[in-house]
Amino acid sequence: MQSVLRKQRDQGEDARLFTGSPDADKALRDTWVKPSGNADFDQVISAYYDVVDYGQSFGSSPAGQEIQNELNNAITAALLGDKTPEQALADAQKAAMRAYENATAG
């Protein structure tokens, strides 16, 4: 998938895969998302599509951006192999709770 998206971007074409329309998104996925030859990467992409419909907004919590950053850091650390997924999420949970407690401590 990366090579297809890179080729499209390099040619100046818009390679976005989400439009807000489920039918259009499925058509884009069917057209552009192909096996990359890297089984681990393909598994991540497949898992992403399995859960994308279940996403939820974090809302406008004062700690929302910090919580989002901690979650993103955990995902990155796990994907890079710097931490196990369990350790990355445990660390993110602790940091997110600190952010929440700081934001709600009158």
Helices and strands as residue ranges (DSSP letters): H 2-10, H 22-32, H 39-51, G 52-54, H 64-80, H 85-104
